[in-house]
């Protein structure tokens, strides 16, 4: 049986646009620490494209993407 991933922290970014969202997401992931999981809620229309792209560019693992909810594990 697969265990659900539990988030270490949650952040509701609401409808925050891409520029501000990725800047604050970067800061939150750095503060969270290596290997920790953030549950992000982002309702901006661009988020389903922006969040996966940001994860690929930064090396963080996108564990789950079910807009508006995303689970991101910070890189080691």
PLY file of the C-alpha trace (Angstrom):
ply
format ascii 1.0
element vertex 76
property float x
property float y
property float z
element edge 75
property int vertex1
property int vertex2
end_header
0.00 0.00 0.00
1.31 3.44 -0.95
1.65 5.84 1.96
0.31 9.36 1.36
2.90 12.12 1.45
2.39 14.47 4.37
3.44 18.06 4.01
5.80 19.63 6.51
4.31 23.04 5.77
1.37 24.46 3.80
1.08 27.75 1.93
-1.99 29.20 0.26
-0.69 31.57 -2.42
-4.23 32.26 -3.68
-4.29 33.88 -7.13
-0.79 35.36 -6.82
0.79 35.85 -10.26
3.88 34.06 -11.54
6.58 36.64 -10.70
5.65 37.13 -7.08
4.64 33.48 -6.64
7.97 32.00 -7.75
9.97 34.58 -5.79
8.14 33.81 -2.54
8.10 30.07 -3.31
11.89 30.16 -3.66
12.20 31.82 -0.25
9.80 29.37 1.40
11.54 26.31 -0.03
14.94 27.56 1.13
13.59 28.20 4.65
11.86 24.80 4.72
15.11 22.87 4.50
16.34 19.89 2.44
13.97 16.99 1.82
10.93 18.69 3.37
7.55 18.86 1.63
5.51 21.98 0.97
1.81 21.80 0.17
1.14 24.77 -2.11
-2.29 26.02 -3.10
-2.15 28.33 -6.12
-5.24 29.33 -8.11
-3.61 31.60 -10.71
-4.46 30.40 -14.23
-0.76 30.07 -15.08
0.12 27.97 -12.02
-0.45 24.55 -13.70
2.34 25.47 -16.15
4.48 27.70 -13.94
4.86 25.39 -10.91
6.11 22.30 -12.82
8.48 24.47 -14.88
9.82 26.15 -11.74
10.43 22.76 -10.12
12.35 21.52 -13.18
14.49 24.66 -13.27
15.30 24.67 -9.55
15.72 20.94 -8.92
12.86 20.61 -6.44
10.66 17.52 -6.89
7.04 18.02 -7.86
5.44 15.09 -6.04
1.86 15.87 -6.96
0.07 18.37 -9.18
-3.70 18.43 -8.81
-4.45 22.11 -9.41
-4.85 24.13 -7.35
-2.89 21.84 -4.97
0.79 20.98 -5.44
3.17 18.96 -3.28
6.82 19.94 -3.68
9.80 18.25 -1.99
12.77 20.55 -1.49
16.00 19.43 -3.07
18.65 17.80 -0.92
0 1
1 2
2 3
3 4
4 5
5 6
6 7
7 8
8 9
9 10
10 11
11 12
12 13
13 14
14 15
15 16
16 17
17 18
18 19
19 20
20 21
21 22
22 23
23 24
24 25
25 26
26 27
27 28
28 29
29 30
30 31
31 32
32 33
33 34
34 35
35 36
36 37
37 38
38 39
39 40
40 41
41 42
42 43
43 44
44 45
45 46
46 47
47 48
48 49
49 50
50 51
51 52
52 53
53 54
54 55
55 56
56 57
57 58
58 59
59 60
60 61
61 62
62 63
63 64
64 65
65 66
66 67
67 68
68 69
69 70
70 71
71 72
72 73
73 74
74 75
